[in-house]
Amino acid sequence: MNIAVMKIGARIHENDKIGSASNEALATIKMLQLGGADVTAFTKVLSSDKQKNYIKNYHDFFNNIDNFDRLVIVNGNLNFFGGKCSDDGPEIYRAINLFKKPIIYMFYDPYLGMKQCYKSVLSKEWGKKYTQEQLEIKPNTLHYITQCKQTNLINEIGQKSCIYYPIEKFPMIMENELYKVDFDKTEFDLNYAGTFRGGRREESMIEFFFGMPEDIKVQMFGNIKLEQFTKHGELRAPEFGKAVTHEKVREQIQKAKATVIIGDPRYIELDDIAERFYESIIYGQITFVDEKYDRTNRAYNNPILKQFLRVKNREDLVYKLKAIKNDKQLFEDIIRLQVEDLYKGFDKIKFCNDFVNLIGSLN
């Protein structure tokens, strides 16, 4: 099967300083390739990019459109910064409307469903080369493949179908080794990597990362600042670290013994387990999960982990953090059980083959 892949809101490249925006696209490509598909990624290629045979400019897609069996679009934010011309978004929409075979939208983030763009594009001087017909997404156009289990609650633009597949497991495809947090060298007991996400998870952030006792050291890092929080009152705040480049995220995460996986309201409603859950375990952290987030109790299978790593509130987390902080063997045992639980029964090639077969079954 010959598959074309495009990414909304970011370029696809394999440069050394790759941004996190490309992660899902590169993971999708790797899953397709390991599943036996021939893949070509289309993007805006720069002369400074590492030249990869499978990455081409958009015009190559239009010149060879009939050669592809499927078009796969990876979710993203469509932005025209400062109103400037950007072919990335409109060309993807034009490709969708010209392609006559099945089109799949990779719905990793439930806040990043397909959005109409024609009004925004046509209102700009540079957008006059397009027409509404070229850009408007029609009903029954896209098959959504999502990591959200509650597909019956998803109704997005252009939706023809919506199918659950555990694509959130892509860190298990992308990472070729397991890492280990050095218990004796950690700087923090708990950390959080991410952004403020418009305040959608502020209450959960405050619940699990603010108000810790003096003997629990906490850091939040990424594009997140104390000034963004308005609901923490007099609760003791964590330390705030700077944003780090993508290749430094693992190193920064490993400075803490543990983290807590929390989620936005839409994640909770749709029963979404974020890829950060898998990354944290692979990177060697104790990975707690907010029980309100993992409301169906499916993050872990091992009964010991289900009981110990699900946390219901700050007090519960503090009790368990102190337990691992004061018992290195308990820390090591939980780390081992996490990895065993994550990989038990997981076959990377079968996972990718099933993914490609799913895409091939759509019409």
C-alpha positions in Angstrom: 0.0 0.0 0.0 1.3 3.4 -1.0 0.5 6.1 1.6 1.0 9.9 1.5 1.4 11.6 4.9 0.9 15.3 5.7 1.0 17.2 9.0 -1.2 20.3 9.8 0.5 23.1 11.6 4.1 22.0 11.4 6.7 20.8 8.9 7.9 17.2 8.7 11.6 16.8 9.0 14.4 14.8 10.7 16.7 17.6 11.6 18.8 17.2 14.8 16.9 19.9 16.7 13.5 18.4 15.9 10.6 20.1 17.6 7.9 18.2 19.5 5.3 19.3 16.9 6.8 16.7 14.4 6.7 13.8 16.9 3.3 12.5 16.0 4.0 12.8 12.3 7.3 10.9 12.5 5.7 8.3 14.8 2.8 7.8 12.3 5.3 7.4 9.5 7.4 4.8 11.4 4.3 2.8 12.3 3.2 2.7 8.7 6.7 1.7 7.5 7.1 -1.0 10.1 3.6 -2.2 9.1 4.9 -2.7 5.5 3.5 0.4 3.8 5.4 2.5 1.3 5.3 6.0 2.8 6.0 9.5 1.3 5.7 12.5 3.5 4.8 15.8 1.9 5.7 19.1 3.6 7.5 22.4 3.0 11.1 21.2 2.5 13.9 23.7 3.3 17.4 23.6 1.8 18.7 23.4 5.3 16.8 20.2 6.1 18.5 16.8 6.2 17.6 15.4 2.9 15.4 12.3 3.2 14.2 10.4 0.1 10.7 9.9 1.6 10.1 13.6 2.4 9.0 15.7 -0.6 7.4 19.1 -1.3 3.7 19.3 -1.8 3.8 19.8 -5.5 5.2 16.3 -5.8 2.0 15.0 -4.3 -0.2 16.8 -6.8 2.0 15.6 -9.7 1.6 11.9 -8.5 -1.7 12.0 -6.7 -3.0 8.9 -8.5 -0.1 6.8 -7.3 -1.3 6.8 -3.6 -3.8 4.4 -2.0 -4.4 6.5 1.1 -3.8 10.0 2.3 -3.0 10.3 6.0 -3.3 13.7 7.8 -1.7 14.2 11.2 -3.6 16.6 13.5 -2.3 20.0 14.4 -3.0 23.7 14.9 -3.5 25.6 11.6 -1.9 29.0 12.2 -1.2 32.0 10.0 1.2 33.9 12.2 0.8 37.6 11.7 -1.5 36.9 8.7 1.5 35.8 6.7 1.3 33.5 3.7 1.6 29.8 4.6 1.1 27.2 1.9 1.4 24.4 4.5 -2.3 24.5 5.6 -4.1 25.4 2.4 -2.2 22.9 0.3 -3.2 20.1 2.7 -6.9 21.2 2.4 -6.5 21.3 -1.4 -5.0 17.8 -1.3 -7.9 16.5 0.7 -10.4 17.8 -1.8 -8.6 16.5 -4.8 -7.8 13.0 -3.4 -10.5 10.5 -4.4 -9.4 7.5 -2.2 -9.8 7.1 1.5 -8.4 9.9 3.7 -7.4 9.3 7.4 -7.1 11.9 10.0 -4.8 11.0 12.9 -6.7 12.4 15.9 -4.0 12.2 18.6 -5.2 15.3 20.5 -8.9 15.6 21.0 -8.6 19.4 20.9 -7.1 19.2 17.4 -10.0 18.1 15.3 -10.1 19.3 11.7 -11.1 22.9 11.4 -12.4 24.8 8.4 -9.9 27.3 7.0 -11.4 28.8 3.9 -12.8 31.9 5.5 -9.5 32.8 7.1 -7.5 32.0 3.9 -9.8 33.8 1.5 -9.8 36.9 3.7 -6.1 37.4 3.1 -4.5 38.9 0.0 -2.2 35.9 -0.5 -5.3 33.6 -0.2 -7.0 34.9 -3.3 -5.3 32.2 -5.4 -7.6 29.6 -3.6 -11.4 29.1 -3.8 -13.8 27.9 -1.2 -14.4 24.8 -3.2 -10.7 23.9 -3.0 -10.5 24.4 0.7 -13.8 23.6 2.4 -14.0 20.2 4.1 -17.2 18.4 3.2 -19.2 15.9 5.3 -18.2 12.2 5.2 -14.7 13.0 4.0 -12.4 11.8 6.8 -11.9 8.6 8.7 -10.7 9.7 12.2 -8.3 7.3 13.9 -8.1 8.2 17.6 -6.5 7.2 20.9 -9.7 8.2 22.6 -11.9 5.2 23.5 -15.2 7.0 23.7 -15.6 7.4 20.0 -19.4 7.7 20.3 -18.8 11.2 21.8 -16.6 12.4 18.9 -18.3 14.4 16.1 -15.8 16.3 14.1 -15.8 18.3 10.8 -15.8 16.0 7.8 -16.2 12.9 9.9 -17.1 9.7 8.0 -16.1 7.3 10.8 -14.2 7.4 14.0 -12.2 4.4 15.1 -10.2 3.7 18.3 -6.6 2.4 17.9 -4.0 2.8 20.7 -1.8 5.2 18.8 -0.8 6.7 22.1 1.6 3.8 22.4 3.9 5.3 19.8 6.7 6.1 22.3 7.1 2.3 22.5 7.7 2.3 18.7 10.0 5.3 18.6 12.2 4.5 21.6 14.6 1.7 21.1 15.8 1.4 24.6 14.6 1.7 28.2 16.1 4.3 30.5 16.5 4.4 34.3 16.2 7.3 36.7 19.2 7.3 39.1 17.5 7.3 42.5 20.6 8.7 44.2 21.2 11.6 41.8 17.6 13.0 41.3 17.2 16.7 42.1 13.4 16.5 42.6 10.9 14.1 44.0 8.2 15.0 41.5 8.1 16.9 38.3 5.8 17.9 35.4 6.8 18.5 31.8 4.4 20.5 29.6 2.5 23.7 29.0 -0.3 25.5 30.8 -2.7 24.4 28.0 -4.9 27.5 28.4 -5.6 26.6 32.0 -7.7 23.6 31.1 -5.9 21.4 33.7 -5.0 24.2 36.2 -7.0 22.6 39.0 -5.3 19.2 38.5 -1.9 20.9 38.4 -2.6 22.6 41.7 -4.0 19.4 43.2 -0.8 17.4 42.5 2.1 19.8 42.2 1.2 22.7 44.6 0.9 22.5 48.4 3.6 19.9 48.9 5.3 19.7 52.3 8.8 21.2 52.6 10.5 17.8 52.4 8.9 17.1 48.9 10.8 18.9 46.1 8.7 19.6 43.0 9.5 21.1 39.6 7.3 22.1 36.7 9.1 22.9 33.5 8.3 23.8 29.9 6.2 26.7 28.6 4.6 27.2 32.0 5.0 29.9 34.6 3.7 30.6 38.1 2.1 33.8 37.0 -0.4 31.8 34.9 -1.9 30.2 37.9 -4.8 32.1 39.6 -6.4 29.5 41.9 -3.6 28.2 44.1 -4.1 30.7 47.0 -1.4 30.3 49.6 -0.4 26.8 48.7 3.3 26.3 48.4 4.3 26.6 44.8 6.7 24.2 43.0 9.9 25.4 41.4 9.5 26.5 37.8 12.1 25.5 35.3 12.7 26.9 31.8 11.5 25.3 28.6 14.0 22.9 27.1 14.7 21.8 23.6 13.0 18.5 22.6 16.2 16.5 22.7 16.7 17.6 26.4 13.2 16.7 27.6 14.2 13.1 28.7 17.2 14.4 30.5 15.1 16.9 32.4 12.3 14.4 33.2 14.9 12.1 34.7 15.9 14.7 37.3 12.8 13.6 39.3 11.8 10.3 40.8 8.2 10.6 39.9 5.5 12.3 37.9 1.7 12.4 37.9 -0.3 12.0 34.6 -3.2 14.4 34.5 -5.5 15.5 31.7 -7.7 18.2 30.3 -11.5 17.8 30.7 -11.9 16.6 27.1 -9.2 13.9 27.6 -11.1 12.7 30.7 -14.5 12.7 28.9 -13.2 10.7 25.9 -11.1 8.3 28.0 -7.7 9.2 26.6 -4.4 7.9 28.0 -1.7 10.3 26.9 1.6 9.3 25.3 3.4 11.0 28.2 2.3 8.1 30.4 4.3 5.7 28.1 7.2 8.1 27.8 7.6 8.5 31.6 7.7 4.8 32.1 10.2 4.3 29.3 12.4 7.1 30.8 12.4 5.3 34.1 10.2 7.5 36.3 7.6 6.3 38.9 4.4 7.2 36.9 1.4 8.0 39.0 -2.0 8.6 37.4 -4.7 10.8 38.6 -7.7 8.5 39.2 -10.1 11.2 37.9 -8.1 11.1 34.6 -7.9 7.3 34.3 -11.5 7.0 35.3 -11.9 3.5 33.7 -8.7 2.3 35.5 -7.0 1.0 32.4 -3.6 2.6 32.6 -2.1 -0.4 34.4 -3.0 -4.1 34.4 -0.9 -5.2 37.4 -3.1 -5.1 40.5 -0.2 -3.8 42.6 0.3 -0.9 40.3 -3.4 -0.3 40.0 -3.6 0.2 43.7 -0.3 2.0 44.4 0.0 4.3 41.3 -3.5 5.6 41.1 -3.7 8.7 43.3 -7.0 10.4 44.3 -5.7 13.6 45.9 -2.7 15.5 47.2 -2.6 13.7 50.5 -2.6 10.3 48.8 0.2 11.4 46.5 2.3 12.7 49.4 2.0 9.5 51.3 3.1 7.4 48.3 5.9 9.8 47.4 7.4 9.6 50.9 7.1 5.8 50.7 9.3 5.6 47.5 11.6 8.5 48.7 12.4 6.6 51.9 12.7 3.1 50.3 15.0 2.8 47.4 14.1 -0.9 46.9 10.4 0.0 46.7 11.3 2.5 44.0 13.3 -0.1 42.1 10.5 -2.7 42.4 7.8 -0.3 41.1 10.0 0.8 38.2 10.5 -2.9 37.2 6.8 -3.7 37.5 5.9 -0.7 35.4 8.1 -1.8 32.5 6.9 -5.4 32.8 3.3 -4.2 32.8 3.8 -1.9 29.8 5.4 -4.4 27.5 3.6 -7.6 28.5 2.1 -9.0 25.4 3.2 -6.1 23.2 4.6 -7.0 19.8 5.9 -3.9 17.9 5.6 -5.4 14.5 2.1 -6.8 15.0 1.0 -3.5 16.4 2.2 -1.7 13.2 0.8 -4.4 10.9 -2.6 -4.1 12.6 -2.4 -0.4 12.2 -1.7 -0.6 8.4 -4.4 -3.3 8.0 -6.9 -0.9 9.7 -6.0 1.9 7.3 -6.2 -0.5 4.4 -9.7 -1.7 5.4 -11.2 1.8 5.2 -13.1 2.9 2.1 
